[in-house]
Amino acid sequence: MTASKALVAAQSWVRNQALPFWAEIGFDRSAHNFVERADMAGNPLLAAPRRTMVQGRQIYVYAHAYQLGWFAEGAEMALTAADSLIARHFEADGAPGWVFSTSGETGEVADATRDFYAHSFALYGLAWAYRIDPRPTYRSVALQTLDLLKQRFRRGDGGYCPTLGGPAGTMLQNPHMHLFEAMLAWAAADDTPVFLETAQEVRDLVMGKALQRPSGALIEYLDENWRPKPGIEGQIWEPGHHFEWAWLLHGHERLAPSVNADDAFDLLITKARQHGYDQDGFVISEVLEGGAAHKPTRRSWPQTEGIKAEIASFERGGRASCRQRADQLAAKLMDQFLGTPVAGGWIDHFSEAGQPLNDFMPASTLYHVFLAIAEANRVGWTGDTA
């Protein structure tokens, strides 16, 4: 695909193929929630357990699609799923917080683990449901969730444990990033100070501890004292997360103009541009702090995060090359990942040699693709593809 037309084509695909397809096969109308995955023929795999994380992501997609005027039925789907999410996943076993997943067959609790990542996406989904219909329940449950995280998950240094009751000794960068994202979503929807305050706390912690200077690597795996873990594990960083954090830091500035993210933004995006691509122009999965590829596989979502980061860089005064890089990544998405093996579907994961590594389509991919294209639309890079 011609790179200059790729973002336009991607928006057309999102609106005319992906959103209708996943609304049809990916929303379980009898259970009032979203399915976890589909097979490669485009059939929903209804028996797969339904994770809190996926519900939050899909609620976001269809709420935002409705808000943009891209999918009229999106509001009803998102709000129905948000109500179901609270009913089936929040304190569903009588204990505080969100269960990890429920059964796709019965709706009963499948995994009662209290997972930080899942709590972050429950908050994110509720923020977007609240944005299209500010029901007091959504805000009340969000504040209860945030209080639980601070009372039960948070350690004395400000970091949050990956799971309640799980093994000690490891802190993860990634769920902190998604709590930051959820707090920005809530701050955009509601002026309660705790949302921006929490966002600032998380940003300061991760940028101060996980982001290594002068190397510019944002380390994924840290010990309980927020030092990189020993050995190879403590050298791993992900280009996709570098791009994602850069975009989020830019978004934080838009909500809190007194914040200045220039230093961290520049470190993150420069490191990812220098060492995050393979010889064919795909963003790869994992790199070591020194710049050597660690896991050179290709997934769809790091390409979408690259698009978002280039949009943020452009808005911060970047050159026309930002648009060119975003178009090139969109072309990679359209040529390899999206619209296959069925028109509204995708192959999410490829080997370095270009061999598919999935035997199903994860519904969670839509969150990444949709958000990148919505951002390209926001800055006028996609044209009119209605």
Secondary structure, DSSP 8 states (H G I E B T S, - for coil): --HHHHHHHHHHHIIIIIHHHHHHHSEETTTTEE-SEEETTS-B-TTS-EEHHHHHHHHHHHHHHHHHTS-TTHHHHHHHHHHHHHHHHBSTTSSSSB-SEE-TTT-SEEE---BHHHHHHHHHHHHHHHHHS--HHHHHHHHHHHHHIIIIIB-TTS-B-SBTT--SS-EEHHHHHHHHHHHHHHHHH---HHHHHHHHHHHHHHHHHTB-TTT--B-SEE-TTS-B-SSGGGGEE-HHHHHHHHHHHHHHHHH-TT---HHHHHHHHHHHHHHSB-TTS-BEEEEETTS-EEEEEEEHHHHHHHHHHHHHHHHTT--THHHHHHHHHHHHIIIIIBT-SSTT-B--EE-TTS-B--SEEETTHHHHHHHHHHHHHHTT-S----
